[in-house]
Amino acid sequence: MYMQQSKSLKINKSVIDNPVMKRNPSQKRAIAHLSGPMMVLAGPGSGKTSVIVERTAHMIQEGKIPASSVLVVTFSRAAAVEMKERFLKFTGVQRTGVTFGTFHGVFYGILKQAYGLNGGNILSEEEKYAILRELVVNCAAEQSQEGDFVEDIAKEISVVKGGRIALEHYYSSCCPDEVFRQIFQGYRKVLNERRKLDFDDMLLSCYELLKKRKDILSAWQKKFHYILVDEFQDINHLQYDIVKMLAAPENNLFVVGDDDQSIYHFRGAHPEIMLNFPEDFKNAETVILNINYRCSGNILDTAMKVIDHNENRYVKKLSTPNEPGEPVQIKEFRNPRDEYMAVAGLLRNRMEEGDNIEDTALLFRTNQEAEGLVAALMEYGVPFTMKEKLPNLFRHWICRNMIAYLKMAEGDRSRSTFLEIMNRPNRYIARDALTEKNVDFKALGEFYKDKDWMCDRITTMETHLRILKTMAPYAAINFIRNGMGYEEYLQEYARYRKIKPEELMETLNRIHESARGMKTLEEWMAYMDEYTRKLEEQAKKQDVKREGVVISTLHAVKGLEYDNVYIMNVNEGSMPYRKAVLEAHLEEERRLFYVGMTRAKKKLCLYYVRQQYEKEREPSRFLEEAGL
């Protein structure tokens, strides 16, 4: 023990005296750490990646630790590749024995060696969603055409597995519990039959293997004698349990993260894991990287005012050597259209002045909100890159419903069109009543001739279609919503899906607004087709070359930075998101806003609107917390 301490002191001095590193005292302390557990609380822009890279190099070069005994774990393959490349560049070598990998990659390697697995045993994402879609058709036919439903189910399956939650104790947030359990059990059965593992099974199987086979656990403990974990705040319970097993008994575990940037609760991440680390490892050292090299003084001060309102966190005081810079700008707009056109116009002016707009990010809480801005940018000819795929509003099932109603009003009687809307709202028309390719209302009435109440409903539907025929799209959609009971249907559907009705209403509102000023269905559909074509062109451009301003959700820009950041729609209901009711959820929303704010290096603009869809909207509480 005494020798280790002496060696550590010597190494620490070598780090301090090394003029190449030019690190601050907290960074130097983290880099010089050799053995035992350590938690590094790394604020945004504090150089955490450099610390991990240089600490890894220091362990090998100064600590004489074999490279092959070091494991660096990240959450994405891209992050692992970047970390390795930076390490090789820093050390000036072409290859290394250090393992840089993802949780899934490392744990699969353990399973592969134990069970002789190969690529054929791993379930691809395509296979996974094909299985889930089939199960959804069988268990929840009404939702089978909704793209987001299958994704929601997939996320919840992952949470159940990652949290090792007993199925009978899990309560679904996207559908009735019995429906979710039926889909989950069906999914598990198919995977067993095909002898396949999905990504979550890799973790579960690895955990069970190491629990059961102490000899295998011991071998891997000797192999990975030193473990470094990046973005520790994003770890789930299962990942953490495996890491703890591998790190024992010496516990040479070095974790780096920021509890203030824990924003992936929907993936099973919990800030409490990081907050409890000192309890799990009583002798753990804690280092705070409290100097932000990214943001201007004003941006950092404003962001800190917001995050300081969270109670469940490590208290940190961050500072920056950078100049105060511009004050954080706050701006009010009458409605989103004015907001988006103003931003598009501003960017167009910058382009005409010869400015590079690639240093600019436009951030939203959800990517659905970006639809209006994308339209404005295309109108102004401003190039942009989407961090995530923008869902096409006009491919949404609610839009398909509106189009189906208008098509039927114009005489379309195809069975496929009728099926879209025959029970939206619910009229209790059975598919068995549709025997031909085209729907005949007289034949439909004949089918239900013994049920007067059904005949009345069919007659009413015919009457409604005749009324719709006389209306322009905007007025027609208004009639469908309020005169035909479609909004009541969405309310019922929201209760079934366990989602807030406002989410569906907002989508309907955006569709409704897009029809404003359109004289005919043909004109509206031509607009939709043109928008879709431009969207597809943009996607193809991005595959070849990324250019222009970046449009992204707050989630997708974590770890990135830009000279100029505009956060759009900083309103209640967007930030914090309307789903956030519990205090824990509000704190995560605040962390998410903080992440967005701290992406900005020089300029931060926070924009909000006063009205949307003819309803008043309140500015976000976060603006008041920021002192703006």
C-alpha positions in Angstrom: 0.0 0.0 0.0 2.8 2.4 0.9 4.6 1.7 -2.4 1.4 2.4 -4.3 1.0 5.7 -2.6 4.7 6.7 -3.3 4.3 5.8 -6.9 1.1 7.8 -7.2 2.8 10.8 -5.8 5.7 10.5 -8.3 3.3 10.1 -11.2 1.2 13.0 -10.0 4.3 15.2 -10.1 5.2 14.0 -13.6 1.8 15.0 -14.8 1.9 18.4 -13.1 5.4 19.1 -14.5 4.5 18.0 -18.1 4.1 21.2 -20.1 2.5 19.3 -23.0 -0.7 18.5 -21.0 -1.6 22.0 -19.9 -4.4 20.7 -17.8 -6.1 22.3 -14.8 -5.6 20.8 -11.3 -8.9 18.8 -11.4 -8.0 17.3 -14.8 -4.5 16.5 -13.6 -5.8 14.8 -10.5 -8.2 12.6 -12.6 -5.5 11.8 -15.1 -3.0 10.8 -12.4 -5.4 8.4 -10.7 -4.2 4.8 -11.0 -6.0 2.3 -8.7 -9.2 2.1 -6.8 -12.6 3.6 -7.6 -13.0 7.2 -8.8 -15.9 9.2 -10.0 -15.3 12.2 -12.2 -18.1 14.7 -12.4 -17.5 16.3 -15.7 -19.5 19.5 -16.5 -20.3 20.4 -20.1 -17.3 21.5 -22.1 -14.9 20.4 -19.4 -12.6 18.2 -21.5 -13.8 14.8 -20.2 -12.8 12.9 -23.4 -9.3 14.3 -23.2 -9.1 13.2 -19.5 -10.2 9.7 -20.3 -7.7 9.5 -23.2 -4.8 11.0 -21.2 -5.6 9.0 -18.1 -5.5 5.8 -20.2 -2.2 6.8 -21.7 -0.8 7.7 -18.3 -1.8 4.3 -16.8 0.2 2.5 -19.5 3.2 4.9 -19.9 3.7 6.0 -16.3 1.9 3.4 -14.3 3.3 0.5 -16.3 -0.1 -1.1 -16.5 -0.5 -3.6 -19.4 -2.6 -2.1 -22.1 -4.4 -5.4 -22.5 -5.8 -5.2 -19.0 -7.6 -1.8 -19.7 -11.2 -1.6 -20.8 -12.8 1.7 -21.9 -16.6 1.4 -22.3 -18.8 3.9 -24.2 -22.5 3.9 -25.2 -22.1 4.0 -29.0 -19.8 2.5 -31.6 -19.0 6.0 -32.9 -17.9 7.2 -29.5 -15.7 4.1 -29.0 -14.1 4.6 -32.5 -13.5 8.3 -31.7 -12.0 7.5 -28.3 -9.6 5.0 -29.8 -8.5 7.3 -32.6 -7.9 10.1 -30.1 -5.9 7.7 -27.9 -3.7 6.5 -30.8 -3.1 10.1 -31.9 -2.2 11.2 -28.4 0.2 8.3 -27.8 1.6 8.4 -31.3 1.2 4.6 -31.9 -0.6 2.8 -34.6 -2.3 0.0 -32.6 -3.0 -0.7 -28.9 -4.0 -3.6 -26.6 -6.5 -1.4 -24.9 -10.1 -2.5 -25.5 -12.3 0.4 -26.6 -15.9 -0.9 -26.9 -19.6 -0.5 -26.3 -21.5 -2.2 -23.5 -23.2 -4.5 -26.1 -19.9 -5.2 -27.9 -18.0 -6.1 -24.8 -20.7 -8.2 -23.3 -21.4 -10.0 -26.6 -17.6 -10.8 -26.7 -18.0 -12.5 -23.3 -21.1 -14.5 -24.4 -19.4 -15.4 -27.7 -16.4 -17.0 -26.0 -18.6 -18.8 -23.5 -21.3 -20.1 -25.8 -19.7 -20.1 -29.3 -22.3 -17.6 -30.6 -22.0 -16.1 -34.1 -23.7 -13.3 -36.0 -26.6 -15.5 -36.8 -27.6 -15.6 -33.2 -28.0 -11.8 -33.0 -31.4 -10.4 -33.9 -31.1 -7.5 -36.4 -33.2 -4.4 -35.9 -35.1 -5.3 -39.1 -36.0 -8.7 -37.7 -37.0 -7.2 -34.4 -39.4 -4.7 -35.8 -40.9 -7.3 -38.3 -41.7 -9.6 -35.3 -43.1 -6.7 -33.3 -45.3 -5.5 -36.2 -46.8 -8.9 -36.7 -47.5 -9.2 -33.0 -49.1 -5.8 -32.9 -51.3 -6.7 -35.8 -52.5 -9.8 -33.9 -52.8 -8.1 -30.4 -53.6 -4.5 -31.2 -54.9 -4.4 -34.8 -56.2 -0.8 -34.5 -52.6 0.5 -33.8 -50.8 -1.6 -36.3 -50.6 1.2 -38.9 -49.2 3.7 -36.5 -45.4 4.0 -36.8 -44.8 5.3 -33.3 -46.8 2.5 -31.6 -44.3 -0.3 -32.5 -41.4 1.9 -31.5 -43.0 2.7 -28.2 -43.6 -1.0 -27.6 -39.9 -1.7 -28.4 -38.7 0.9 -26.0 -40.8 -0.5 -23.2 -39.6 -4.1 -23.8 -36.1 -2.7 -23.5 -36.9 -0.9 -20.2 -38.4 -4.1 -18.8 -35.3 -6.2 -19.7 -32.8 -3.5 -18.8 -34.3 -2.9 -15.4 -34.9 -6.7 -14.8 -38.5 -5.8 -14.0 -41.0 -8.7 -13.4 -43.5 -8.5 -16.2 -46.5 -8.7 -13.8 -45.1 -5.6 -12.0 -44.7 -3.5 -15.1 -47.3 -1.0 -16.1 -47.2 0.0 -19.7 -47.4 3.7 -20.6 -48.5 3.2 -24.2 -51.3 0.6 -24.2 -53.4 -1.5 -21.8 -51.1 -3.7 -19.6 -52.6 -7.0 -20.8 -51.9 -6.0 -24.4 -48.3 -5.1 -23.6 -47.8 -8.3 -21.7 -49.2 -10.4 -24.6 -46.9 -8.7 -27.1 -43.9 -9.1 -24.7 -44.5 -12.8 -24.2 -45.1 -13.3 -27.9 -41.8 -11.5 -28.7 -39.9 -13.6 -26.1 -41.4 -16.8 -27.5 -40.4 -16.0 -31.1 -36.8 -15.2 -30.1 -36.5 -18.5 -28.1 -37.9 -20.4 -31.1 -35.4 -18.8 -33.5 -32.6 -19.0 -30.9 -31.9 -15.3 -31.2 -30.7 -12.6 -28.8 -31.6 -9.0 -29.1 -29.4 -6.2 -27.7 -31.1 -6.4 -24.3 -30.8 -10.2 -24.2 -27.0 -9.8 -24.6 -26.9 -7.9 -21.3 -29.3 -10.2 -19.5 -27.5 -13.3 -20.7 -24.1 -11.9 -19.8 -25.3 -11.0 -16.3 -26.8 -14.5 -15.8 -23.6 -16.1 -17.1 -21.3 -14.2 -14.8 -23.6 -14.8 -11.9 -23.8 -18.5 -12.5 -20.2 -19.2 -13.7 -17.7 -17.8 -11.1 -14.8 -19.3 -13.1 -15.8 -17.3 -16.2 -16.3 -14.2 -14.1 -12.9 -14.6 -12.5 -11.2 -14.9 -15.9 -12.8 -11.7 -17.2 -12.0 -9.9 -14.0 -8.3 -10.8 -14.5 -8.5 -9.7 -18.2 -10.1 -6.3 -17.5 -8.3 -5.3 -14.4 -8.9 -1.6 -15.0 -12.3 -0.3 -16.3 -13.2 3.2 -17.5 -16.8 4.1 -18.2 -17.7 7.2 -20.3 -21.1 9.0 -20.0 -21.7 7.2 -16.7 -25.0 9.1 -16.1 -26.5 7.2 -19.0 -26.0 3.7 -17.5 -28.9 1.5 -16.6 -29.1 -0.9 -13.6 -28.3 -4.0 -15.6 -25.2 -2.5 -17.3 -24.1 -1.1 -13.9 -24.5 -4.5 -12.2 -22.3 -6.2 -14.8 -19.7 -3.5 -14.6 -19.6 -3.9 -10.8 -19.1 -7.6 -11.1 -16.3 -7.2 -13.6 -14.5 -4.5 -11.5 -14.5 -6.6 -8.3 -12.6 -7.3 -6.1 -10.0 -4.5 -6.6 -12.6 -2.1 -7.9 -10.3 -0.3 -10.3 -13.4 1.5 -11.7 -13.1 5.0 -13.2 -16.4 6.5 -14.2 -16.9 9.9 -15.9 -20.2 11.7 -16.4 -22.4 14.5 -15.3 -25.6 13.9 -13.4 -26.9 17.2 -14.7 -26.8 15.7 -18.2 -28.8 12.6 -17.4 -31.6 12.8 -20.0 -32.2 9.2 -21.1 -34.8 8.0 -18.5 -36.8 6.5 -21.4 -33.8 4.1 -22.0 -33.7 3.1 -18.3 -31.0 5.5 -17.2 -31.3 6.9 -13.7 -29.3 9.8 -12.2 -29.6 8.0 -8.9 -27.0 5.4 -10.0 -24.4 8.2 -10.3 -25.7 9.9 -7.1 -25.3 6.6 -5.2 -21.8 5.7 -6.5 -20.0 6.9 -3.3 -22.3 4.6 -1.3 -21.6 1.7 -3.5 -17.8 2.3 -3.4 -17.1 3.7 0.1 -13.4 4.5 -0.7 -14.1 6.2 -4.0 -12.5 9.5 -4.8 -14.6 12.2 -6.4 -13.2 14.9 -8.8 -15.2 17.7 -10.3 -14.2 19.1 -13.6 -15.6 22.5 -13.0 -14.1 24.6 -15.7 -16.1 25.0 -18.9 -14.0 25.7 -21.9 -16.9 25.9 -24.4 -19.4 28.5 -23.4 -19.1 32.3 -23.0 -19.5 33.6 -19.4 -23.1 34.8 -19.9 -24.3 31.5 -21.5 -22.7 29.5 -18.7 -24.1 31.7 -15.9 -27.6 31.6 -17.4 -27.5 27.8 -17.8 -26.3 27.4 -14.2 -29.2 29.5 -12.9 -31.6 27.0 -14.5 -30.0 23.7 -13.4 -29.5 25.0 -9.8 -33.3 24.7 -9.4 -32.9 20.9 -9.4 -32.6 19.4 -6.0 -31.6 15.8 -6.8 -28.0 16.5 -8.0 -24.4 17.1 -7.0 -24.0 20.8 -6.3 -21.4 22.2 -8.7 -20.0 25.7 -9.4 -18.8 25.9 -12.9 -16.6 28.7 -14.2 -15.1 29.6 -17.6 -11.9 31.4 -18.7 -13.9 32.7 -21.7 -15.1 36.3 -22.1 -18.6 37.1 -20.9 -19.7 37.5 -24.6 -23.2 38.5 -25.7 -26.1 38.3 -23.2 -28.5 35.4 -23.8 -31.2 36.6 -26.1 -34.8 36.0 -25.4 -37.5 36.8 -28.0 -41.3 36.6 -28.2 -43.2 35.8 -31.4 -46.9 35.9 -32.0 -47.1 32.4 -33.4 -44.7 29.6 -34.6 -45.1 30.7 -38.3 -43.7 34.1 -37.4 -40.9 32.5 -35.3 -39.9 30.1 -38.1 -40.0 32.8 -40.9 -37.9 35.2 -38.8 -35.2 32.5 -38.2 -35.2 31.5 -41.9 -35.0 35.1 -42.9 -32.1 35.8 -40.5 -30.2 32.7 -41.8 -30.8 33.8 -45.4 -29.4 37.2 -44.7 -26.3 35.6 -43.1 -25.8 33.5 -46.2 -26.1 36.5 -48.5 -23.5 38.3 -46.4 -21.1 35.4 -46.9 -21.4 33.9 -43.3 -20.9 30.2 -42.7 -24.2 29.0 -41.2 -22.9 25.5 -40.5 -21.8 26.8 -37.0 -25.5 27.2 -36.1 -28.0 24.7 -34.5 -31.8 25.1 -34.3 -33.1 22.9 -31.4 -36.5 21.6 -30.6 -37.9 19.4 -27.8 -39.3 16.9 -30.3 -38.5 16.5 -34.0 -42.3 16.7 -34.9 -42.1 20.4 -33.9 -39.5 21.0 -36.6 -41.9 20.5 -39.5 -42.9 24.1 -39.7 -39.3 25.4 -39.6 -38.3 22.9 -42.3 -41.0 24.3 -44.6 -39.8 27.9 -43.9 -36.2 27.0 -44.6 -37.1 25.4 -47.9 -39.2 28.4 -48.7 -36.1 30.7 -48.2 -33.7 28.3 -49.8 -31.6 27.8 -46.6 -29.7 24.5 -46.6 -30.1 22.4 -43.5 -29.1 19.1 -42.1 -31.4 17.0 -39.9 -29.7 15.2 -37.0 -32.7 12.8 -37.0 -35.1 11.7 -39.6 -38.0 14.2 -39.7 -41.3 12.3 -39.5 -43.5 13.4 -42.4 -46.6 14.9 -41.0 -48.5 14.0 -44.1 -47.7 10.3 -43.6 -49.3 10.3 -40.1 -52.4 8.1 -39.7 -54.5 11.1 -38.6 -53.6 12.8 -41.9 -54.5 9.6 -43.8 -57.9 9.7 -42.0 -58.6 13.3 -43.1 -57.6 12.5 -46.7 -59.8 9.4 -46.7 -62.8 11.4 -45.6 -62.2 14.0 -48.3 -61.7 11.4 -51.0 -64.9 9.6 -50.0 -66.7 12.9 -50.1 -65.5 13.3 -53.7 -66.8 9.8 -54.6 -64.0 7.4 -53.8 -65.8 4.2 -52.6 -62.8 1.8 -52.5 -62.7 -0.6 -49.7 -59.2 0.4 -48.6 -60.2 4.1 -48.3 -63.4 3.2 -46.4 -61.5 1.0 -43.9 -59.4 4.0 -42.9 -62.3 5.8 -41.5 -65.4 3.6 -41.1 -64.9 3.4 -37.3 -63.1 6.7 -36.7 -65.3 7.7 -34.8 -66.6 4.3 -33.9 -69.7 3.3 -35.8 -69.3 -0.4 -35.0 -69.2 -1.4 -38.7 -67.7 -4.8 -39.0 -65.3 -5.8 -41.8 -67.6 -8.7 -42.6 -70.1 -6.2 -43.9 -67.6 -5.3 -46.7 -67.8 -8.1 -49.3 -66.8 -6.2 -52.4 -63.7 -4.1 -53.5 -66.0 -1.0 -53.5 -68.3 0.0 -50.7 -72.0 0.3 -51.6 -73.9 2.2 -48.9 -77.2 0.5 -49.9 -75.6 -2.9 -49.6 -74.2 -1.8 -46.2 -77.7 -0.8 -45.1 -79.1 -4.1 -46.3 -76.4 -6.0 -44.3 -77.6 -4.2 -41.1 -81.3 -4.1 -42.0 -82.3 -5.8 -38.7 -80.4 -3.1 -36.7 -82.1 0.3 -37.0 -79.5 2.1 -35.0 -76.8 0.8 -37.4 -78.8 1.9 -40.4 -79.1 5.4 -38.8 -75.4 5.6 -38.4 -74.7 4.6 -42.0 -77.3 7.1 -43.3 -75.7 9.8 -41.1 -72.3 9.0 -42.5 -73.6 9.4 -46.1 -75.2 12.7 -45.1 -71.9 13.9 -43.6 -70.0 13.0 -46.8 -72.4 15.0 -48.9 -71.8 18.0 -46.6 -68.0 17.6 -46.8 -68.2 17.6 -50.6 -69.3 21.3 -50.5 -66.4 22.4 -48.4 -62.8 23.5 -48.9 -60.2 21.3 -47.0 -59.8 23.6 -44.0 -63.5 23.9 -43.4 -64.0 20.2 -44.1 -61.4 19.2 -41.5 -63.1 21.5 -39.0 -66.4 19.7 -39.7 -64.9 16.3 -39.3 -63.3 17.3 -36.0 -66.3 19.0 -34.4 -69.4 17.9 -36.4 -68.6 14.2 -36.9 -67.1 13.4 -33.5 -63.5 12.9 -34.6 -62.0 14.8 -31.6 -64.1 12.6 -29.2 -62.6 9.6 -31.0 -59.1 10.9 -30.4 -59.9 11.4 -26.8 -61.0 7.8 -26.4 -58.0 6.6 -28.4 -55.6 8.6 -26.2 -57.0 6.9 -23.1 -56.5 3.5 -24.7 -52.9 4.4 -25.6 -52.2 6.0 -22.2 -51.1 9.2 -23.9 -52.2 12.7 -23.4 -54.9 13.7 -25.8 -53.0 17.0 -26.4 -50.3 15.0 -28.4 -52.9 13.8 -30.9 -54.7 17.2 -31.0 -51.4 18.9 -31.7 -50.8 16.6 -34.7 -54.4 17.2 -35.9 -53.9 21.0 -35.4 -50.7 20.9 -37.6 -52.5 19.0 -40.3 -55.5 21.3 -40.1 -53.3 24.4 -40.3 -51.5 23.0 -43.5 -54.9 23.0 -45.3 -55.5 26.7 -44.6 -56.0 28.6 -47.8 -56.3 25.5 -50.0 -59.3 25.6 -52.3 -59.6 21.9 -53.2 -58.4 18.5 -52.1 -56.2 18.3 -55.2 -54.4 21.6 -54.3 -53.8 20.4 -50.8 -52.5 17.0 -51.9 -50.2 18.7 -54.4 -48.8 20.8 -51.6 -48.3 17.6 -49.5 -46.6 15.8 -52.5 -44.3 18.8 -53.1 -43.3 18.9 -49.4 -42.7 15.2 -49.4 -40.6 15.4 -52.5 -38.4 18.2 -51.0 -38.1 16.2 -47.8 -36.9 13.2 -49.7 -34.4 15.3 -51.7 -33.1 16.7 -48.5 -32.6 13.2 -47.1 -30.6 12.2 -50.2 -28.5 15.3 -50.0 -27.6 14.5 -46.4 -26.5 11.0 -47.4 -23.9 12.6 -49.8 -22.9 15.7 -47.9 -24.0 17.4 -44.7 -24.4 21.1 -45.1 -26.1 24.2 -43.8 -27.7 24.8 -40.5 -28.3 21.9 -38.1 -31.8 21.0 -37.0 -32.0 18.7 -34.0 -33.9 17.7 -30.9 -32.3 18.5 -27.6 -31.6 14.8 -27.0 -29.6 14.4 -30.2 -27.1 17.2 -29.7 -25.7 16.0 -26.4 -21.9 16.0 -26.6 -21.9 18.5 -29.5 -21.2 22.2 -29.7 -22.0 25.1 -32.0 -21.1 28.8 -32.1 -24.7 29.8 -32.4 -27.7 27.9 -30.8 -31.4 28.8 -31.2 -33.8 26.9 -28.9 -37.2 27.1 -30.4 -40.7 27.0 -28.8 -39.5 27.6 -25.2 -43.0 27.3 -24.0 -44.9 25.4 -21.3 -46.0 22.1 -22.9 -42.8 21.9 -25.0 -40.2 22.8 -22.3 -41.0 21.2 -20.0 -42.8 18.7 -22.1 -46.5 18.2 -21.3 -45.9 14.6 -20.2 -43.6 15.7 -17.4 -45.9 15.8 -14.3 -43.9 14.2 -11.5 -41.1 16.2 -9.9 -38.5 13.6 -11.1 -39.7 14.1 -14.7 -39.6 17.9 -14.4 -36.0 17.7 -13.2 -35.1 15.6 -16.2 -36.8 18.2 -18.5 -34.7 20.9 -16.8 -31.5 18.8 -17.4 -32.5 18.5 -21.0 -32.9 22.2 -21.4 -29.6 22.7 -19.6 -27.9 20.3 -22.2 -29.4 22.4 -25.0 -28.2 25.7 -23.5 -24.7 24.4 -22.9 -24.2 23.5 -26.6 -23.7 27.2 -27.4 -20.2 28.6 -27.5 -20.8 32.3 -28.4 -24.5 33.0 -28.9 -27.7 31.5 -27.4 -31.2 32.6 -28.4 -34.3 31.4 -26.6 -37.5 31.9 -28.6 -41.1 31.4 -27.5 -44.6 32.1 -28.9 -47.7 33.6 -27.5 -50.3 31.8 -29.6 -50.6 28.5 -31.5 -53.6 27.0 -33.2 -55.6 30.0 -32.0 -54.9 29.2 -28.4 -52.7 31.2 -26.0 -49.4 29.7 -24.9 -47.3 30.5 -21.9 -43.5 31.0 -21.9 -41.6 28.2 -20.2 -40.9 28.4 -16.5 -37.3 27.8 -17.3 -37.0 31.4 -18.7 -38.0 32.8 -15.4 -35.6 30.4 -13.6 -32.8 31.7 -15.9 -33.5 35.2 -14.8 -34.6 36.4 -18.3 
